[in-house]
Amino acid sequence: MGTDSTGAQAGARTFLMTGPRIGGALFARHKVAVVDLSRANASLDRPMDLVLGYTTLRQASWLLDFPARRWAITSGPAPG
């Protein structure tokens, strides 16, 4: 079960994702949850393609510059 920012709960299927590449870095195999974002995206000007979860985020050090709308991996997985 997962809980969103409104407190609503929903179940999600989990899968093992192997070798994802993000920002040119090759991440280790890890468990991910798969959810349908269509309902959340219905009210957004810029729809989400995905949400990075803890199992992905913990594998690297990230620089997230929200005002400038940019991000970078500062250390972590080797370039792939």
FILO-485164 format. One record per residue (C-alpha): chain; x, y, z. Coordinates in steps of 0.05 Angstrom, whole numbers. Layout:
<atoms>
<A; <X; Y; Z>>;
...
</atoms>
This chain:
<atoms>
<A; <0; 0; 0>>;
<A; <22; 71; -14>>;
<A; <-4; 137; 12>>;
<A; <-5; 202; -29>>;
<A; <-1; 274; -5>>;
<A; <-76; 277; 6>>;
<A; <-76; 215; 50>>;
<A; <-109; 171; -2>>;
<A; <-83; 99; -2>>;
<A; <-76; 52; -60>>;
<A; <-42; -14; -75>>;
<A; <13; -21; -127>>;
<A; <47; -78; -162>>;
<A; <121; -85; -153>>;
<A; <173; -108; -204>>;
<A; <248; -117; -208>>;
<A; <278; -65; -254>>;
<A; <345; -85; -283>>;
<A; <398; -37; -307>>;
<A; <360; 29; -312>>;
<A; <399; 87; -341>>;
<A; <383; 156; -313>>;
<A; <422; 217; -333>>;
<A; <475; 173; -366>>;
<A; <487; 134; -301>>;
<A; <474; 59; -297>>;
<A; <436; 41; -234>>;
<A; <436; -27; -200>>;
<A; <377; -74; -205>>;
<A; <323; -57; -154>>;
<A; <250; -63; -136>>;
<A; <201; -11; -164>>;
<A; <127; 1; -155>>;
<A; <84; 12; -217>>;
<A; <24; 58; -212>>;
<A; <-23; 90; -262>>;
<A; <-9; 165; -262>>;
<A; <-65; 183; -311>>;
<A; <-113; 207; -257>>;
<A; <-60; 251; -224>>;
<A; <-37; 277; -292>>;
<A; <-107; 297; -313>>;
<A; <-103; 362; -275>>;
<A; <-30; 379; -289>>;
<A; <-2; 427; -341>>;
<A; <61; 384; -345>>;
<A; <44; 311; -335>>;
<A; <91; 265; -297>>;
<A; <125; 208; -334>>;
<A; <149; 175; -271>>;
<A; <164; 185; -197>>;
<A; <232; 165; -170>>;
<A; <225; 125; -107>>;
<A; <272; 114; -49>>;
<A; <303; 50; -78>>;
<A; <326; 91; -138>>;
<A; <343; 156; -103>>;
<A; <387; 123; -50>>;
<A; <435; 96; -102>>;
<A; <463; 165; -118>>;
<A; <474; 236; -93>>;
<A; <427; 283; -128>>;
<A; <427; 358; -140>>;
<A; <355; 381; -150>>;
<A; <347; 455; -169>>;
<A; <272; 463; -171>>;
<A; <270; 538; -187>>;
<A; <316; 528; -247>>;
<A; <281; 463; -266>>;
<A; <345; 424; -271>>;
<A; <378; 364; -237>>;
<A; <443; 326; -236>>;
<A; <473; 264; -206>>;
<A; <533; 288; -166>>;
<A; <560; 219; -146>>;
<A; <536; 148; -146>>;
<A; <526; 99; -203>>;
<A; <581; 95; -255>>;
<A; <568; 127; -323>>;
<A; <535; 75; -368>>;
</atoms>
